[in-house]
Amino acid sequence: MSERTATTRAKPGRRGPITSIEVLCAVLLVAIVGQSWLASVLDVPALRTASTVFVAVCVQALPFLVLGVLISGALAAFVPARALRAVLPRRESAAVGVAGLSGVALPGCECASVPVARRLIGQGVAPSAALTFLLAAPAVNPVVIVATAVAFPGEPGMVVARFVASLATSVVMGLLWIRWGRDEWIAERVLRRMPEQSGNRWATFAETARADLVDAGGFLVLGALVSALLGVLVPPSWFAVLSGDIVLGVVVMAVLAVVLSLCSEADAFVVASLAPVPLLPKLVFLVVGPAVDLKLFALQAGTFGRAFAVRFAPATFVVAVACAVAAGTLLLGEG
């Protein structure tokens, strides 16, 4: 045995960096131990209101988020990418339409759709169809549609408008890629054929679901926190301005969707809590968010390359806003 190996084994107490789960557990422990002190310090009406909004958003959205990550894990473990490839027509424009509708049958969050799209391209699927699926899967799947219906009770037009605008966004981007997209914008490693995933499928399912839940859960907590703070710190008159100027409302909510980077299974509950904002800007938020945001830009740049991301993300933003405004004008009677 070498001296270096002996030294390494002699230090069994050495461990890696502190994880986010450990930090969360520590914060919860401190909150439980000091709950009486915290109650006296935080006994402020504004803080009570903010905490109520925060908890309500998290509790409403969490079941849909968990269901979404379970489906995402099952797709990664048990549904090979070749299954989608087998049903795609050979004609590229027709394949784009089928790939968009496949998002209904093969749901997943936006974080999970990026590696799935990469696997599709690596197995020979046309980039236009793979990118259409990337945009459609997190936006038109049943989990997101049901979550939107629960978040907007009595507003069936909102559910239909989100579905139509999101599907249109994915299909239009696929058709635009056929016309103007170039394979050299995509990193060479993505275009190379990839082997089929092997190993313990249940382990893959558990790891994928765990990773997606940790990532998406963090963004849900952030979104709920921002929603609570907006409801307390931002005067209602500011949101009233958005109701009086639809164009400003659309622009503000589109940018807010990019910055917040919420999970598609939870974003409807966050935006529904912003009561003074009209339905059309809310629809823009719901269509833009799953299609392009900061975390998606980072994922796309890391997966497909920076040359791809700097072209695809801005184009997707413009198309998503346009499709949302068109759908909202026709189906919600606003605009």
C-alpha atoms as one frame of an Amber mdcrd trajectory, in Angstrom:
protein
   0.000   0.000   0.000   1.409   3.410  -0.944   2.008   6.143   1.600  -0.523
   8.391  -0.145  -3.252   5.724   0.040  -2.528   5.088   3.703  -2.743   8.794
   4.436  -6.071   9.059   2.609  -7.554   6.126   4.499  -6.303   7.481   7.773
  -8.687  10.430   7.456 -12.155   8.889   7.389 -13.670  12.108   8.709 -12.892
  14.078   5.550 -16.014  14.947   3.556 -17.144  17.059   0.656 -18.680  20.546
   0.695 -21.932  21.308   2.514 -24.944  20.661   0.296 -28.082  22.769  -0.134
 -30.172  20.068   1.577 -27.988  20.282   4.689 -28.321  24.062   4.711 -32.115
  23.755   4.435 -32.204  21.265   7.323 -30.085  23.588   9.454 -32.364  26.556
   8.724 -35.457  24.501   9.580 -33.844  23.348  12.842 -33.040  26.928  13.835
 -36.592  27.980  12.958 -38.088  25.203  15.094 -35.846  25.877  18.096 -36.325
  29.636  17.966 -39.944  29.748  16.803 -41.189  31.678  19.861 -38.514  34.345
  19.407 -39.158  34.533  15.676 -42.904  34.889  16.274 -42.351  37.922  18.489
 -39.854  39.542  16.126 -41.830  38.878  12.951 -45.236  39.820  14.379 -45.765
  42.474  11.729 -48.946  42.583   9.575 -46.987  42.955   6.328 -44.773  39.988
   7.146 -47.770  37.871   8.115 -49.393  38.683   4.785 -46.203  37.869   2.898
 -45.757  34.565   4.709 -49.370  33.612   3.963 -48.891  34.282   0.238 -45.560
  32.423   0.241 -46.986  29.311   1.920 -50.131  29.350  -0.240 -48.161  29.469
  -3.495 -45.809  26.676  -2.386 -48.589  24.407  -1.083 -50.697  24.829  -4.225
 -47.836  24.265  -6.649 -45.875  21.508  -4.877 -48.137  18.553  -5.834 -47.914
  19.458  -9.515 -44.168  19.980  -9.241 -43.696  16.543  -7.658 -45.887  14.906
 -10.298 -43.927  16.656 -13.030 -40.523  15.510 -11.792 -41.790  11.933 -11.348
 -42.938  11.894 -14.968 -39.644  13.457 -16.032 -37.703  10.748 -14.192 -39.833
   8.015 -15.761 -39.207   9.425 -19.232 -35.458   9.548 -18.695 -35.344   5.988
 -17.350 -37.976   4.025 -19.261 -38.733   5.861 -22.537 -35.830   5.704 -24.999
 -35.345   8.644 -27.320 -35.798   6.331 -30.308 -39.483   5.933 -29.328 -40.201
   9.498 -30.432 -37.944   9.156 -33.449 -39.943   6.145 -34.636 -43.195   8.126
 -34.876 -41.767  11.193 -36.603 -42.559  11.573 -40.319 -39.657  11.749 -42.720
 -40.805  15.117 -44.054 -39.173  17.667 -41.770 -42.037  20.168 -41.631 -44.491
  17.389 -40.743 -42.050  16.080 -38.128 -42.097  19.511 -36.479 -45.881  19.368
 -36.053 -45.779  15.827 -34.644 -42.929  16.743 -32.275 -44.958  19.660 -30.970
 -47.981  17.460 -30.261 -45.691  14.847 -28.676 -45.207  17.290 -25.824 -48.755
  16.438 -24.735 -47.996  12.719 -24.465 -44.417  13.011 -23.197 -44.433  15.701
 -20.506 -41.392  16.950 -18.667 -40.051  20.133 -17.115 -37.965  22.533 -19.172
 -34.776  21.426 -17.429 -35.417  17.807 -18.419 -36.385  18.632 -22.014 -32.907
  19.942 -22.854 -31.066  16.624 -22.376 -33.946  14.785 -24.088 -33.612  17.067
 -27.121 -29.875  16.459 -27.134 -30.425  12.687 -27.132 -32.884  13.017 -30.021
 -30.398  14.960 -32.122 -27.672  12.492 -31.215 -29.874   9.655 -32.483 -30.440
  11.274 -35.853 -33.655  13.243 -35.303 -33.746  16.492 -37.270 -32.724  19.443
 -35.053 -35.904  21.304 -35.998 -38.090  18.502 -34.600 -35.912  18.044 -31.500
 -36.008  21.769 -30.728 -39.773  21.841 -31.251 -40.117  19.058 -28.691 -37.761
  20.943 -26.352 -40.153  23.907 -26.315 -43.423  21.958 -26.370 -42.821  19.311
 -23.683 -42.665  21.660 -20.670 -45.464  23.929 -21.902 -48.347  21.830 -23.280
 -48.190  18.695 -21.124 -51.211  17.638 -19.017 -49.561  18.506 -15.692 -49.056
  22.123 -16.742 -52.529  22.402 -18.262 -54.234  21.045 -15.124 -52.089  23.273
 -12.905 -53.135  26.294 -14.976 -56.798  25.332 -14.645 -56.449  25.017 -10.857
 -54.580  28.333 -10.588 -57.184  30.142 -12.731 -60.580  28.731 -11.672 -63.432
  30.041 -13.781 -61.064  31.116 -16.577 -61.116  28.274 -19.152 -60.016  30.721
 -21.824 -56.700  31.135 -20.000 -56.049  27.391 -20.173 -56.901  27.173 -23.874
 -54.924  30.319 -24.703 -51.826  29.022 -22.912 -51.999  25.693 -24.733 -52.514
  27.285 -28.162 -49.849  29.963 -27.720 -47.266  27.555 -26.314 -47.842  24.968
 -29.054 -47.689  27.693 -31.691 -44.420  28.978 -30.231 -42.770  25.557 -30.441
 -44.002  24.814 -33.966 -43.098  28.265 -35.317 -39.584  27.986 -33.883 -39.211
  24.553 -35.497 -40.316  25.898 -38.875 -37.996  28.893 -38.514 -35.108  26.510
 -37.833 -35.899  24.634 -41.054 -35.743  27.922 -42.976 -32.818  29.681 -41.323
 -31.185  27.346 -38.779 -27.719  25.943 -39.358 -26.211  22.791 -37.929 -22.877
  24.539 -37.382 -24.501  26.647 -34.675 -24.946  23.464 -32.633 -21.901  22.071
 -30.831 -20.290  19.183 -32.700 -20.521  16.866 -29.699 -24.332  17.130 -29.838
 -24.513  16.142 -33.502 -22.460  12.985 -32.946 -24.469   9.799 -32.489 -25.006
   8.912 -28.823 -25.263   5.359 -27.441 -28.461   4.223 -25.768 -28.605   4.820
 -22.028 -27.814   1.679 -20.023 -27.614   0.691 -16.369 -30.125   0.411 -13.561
 -33.289   2.101 -14.810 -34.775   2.540 -11.340 -31.588   4.233 -10.178 -31.790
   6.550 -13.193 -35.431   7.273 -12.384 -34.677   8.088  -8.751 -31.641  10.243
  -9.524 -33.370  12.181 -12.327 -36.467  12.833 -10.213 -34.362  13.876  -7.211
 -32.190  16.250  -9.252 -35.195  17.818 -11.015 -37.064  18.241  -7.717 -34.112
  19.956  -6.033 -33.538  22.284  -9.004 -37.191  23.078  -9.726 -38.061  23.279
  -6.014 -35.458  25.955  -5.523 -36.945  28.040  -8.325 -40.440  27.492  -6.897
 -39.343  28.802  -3.491 -37.672  31.776  -5.162 -40.787  32.512  -7.206 -43.066
  32.223  -4.184 -40.766  34.537  -2.232 -40.756  37.121  -5.027 -44.544  36.824
  -5.323 -44.931  37.420  -1.583 -42.574  40.393  -1.629 -44.306  41.900  -4.664
 -47.628  41.661  -2.868 -46.290  43.441   0.225 -43.579  45.857  -0.941 -44.945
  46.947  -4.315 -47.869  49.379  -3.988 -51.083  48.178  -5.685 -51.055  51.366
  -7.752 -47.968  50.075  -9.609 -49.855  47.001 -10.783 -52.813  49.228 -11.591
 -50.549  50.978 -14.095 -50.072  47.633 -15.860 -53.831  47.211 -16.076 -54.129
  50.618 -17.698 -51.310  50.069 -20.204 -51.469  46.622 -21.797 -48.293  47.137
 -23.820 -46.291  48.009 -20.713 -47.858  45.071 -18.878 -46.875  42.647 -21.642
 -43.282  43.893 -21.702 -42.890  43.854 -17.907 -44.372  40.380 -17.475 -42.334
  38.954 -20.362 -39.096  40.227 -18.841 -40.196  39.062 -15.387 -40.763  35.534
 -16.754 -37.205  35.454 -18.099 -35.688  36.712 -14.851 -37.679  34.563 -12.394
 -36.982  31.297 -14.303 -39.884  29.435 -12.684 -40.688  25.779 -13.304 -43.605
  25.363 -15.720 -45.501  23.196 -13.228 -45.528  26.051 -10.693 -45.518  29.335
 -12.625 -49.314  29.565 -12.951 -49.779  29.721  -9.174 -47.181  32.466  -8.841
 -48.594  34.711 -11.563 -52.197  34.076 -10.453 -51.360  35.672  -7.102 -50.684
  39.003  -8.859 -54.369  39.907  -8.866 -54.241  43.457 -10.329 -52.358  42.319
 -13.466 -54.685  41.717 -16.461 -55.012  38.272 -18.036 -53.101  39.095 -21.229
 -49.817  40.038 -19.484 -50.253  36.982 -17.254 -50.643  34.823 -20.366 -47.451
  36.308 -21.804 -45.669  35.380 -18.576 -46.927  31.782 -18.793 -45.952  31.359
 -22.451 -42.540  33.034 -22.290 -41.352  31.376 -19.058 -41.206  27.720 -20.208
 -39.751  28.769 -23.574 -36.913  31.083 -22.546 -35.491  32.172 -19.206 -32.110
  32.601 -17.573 -31.707  28.997 -16.431 -32.787  27.669 -19.828 -30.314  29.965
 -21.566 -27.539  28.604 -19.365 -28.642  25.005 -19.981 -28.871  25.527 -23.726
 -25.493  27.251 -23.872 -23.877  24.430 -21.919 -25.586  21.687 -23.919 -25.805
  22.987 -27.482 -23.129  25.672 -27.381 -23.049  29.436 -26.939 -23.424  30.102
 -30.678 -26.769  28.296 -30.559 -28.067  29.901 -27.373 -27.374  33.527 -28.359
 -29.452  33.018 -31.520 -32.164  30.655 -30.329 -33.116  32.357 -27.047 -33.815
  35.895 -28.402 -35.763  34.490 -31.359 -37.812  32.306 -29.010 -38.555  35.310
 -26.789 -39.952  37.335 -29.689 -41.994  34.430 -31.081 -43.387  33.523 -27.636
 -44.514  37.096 -26.928 -46.109  37.386 -30.376 -47.947  34.054 -30.066 -49.153
  34.892 -26.556 -50.468  38.304 -27.603 -52.224  36.805 -30.645 -53.806  33.983
 -28.622 -54.805  36.345 -25.819 -56.391  38.793 -28.218 -58.433  36.060 -29.906
 -59.337  33.874 -26.898 -59.330  36.271 -23.949 -60.763  39.319 -25.672 -57.852
  41.500 -24.534 -55.269  43.377 -26.513
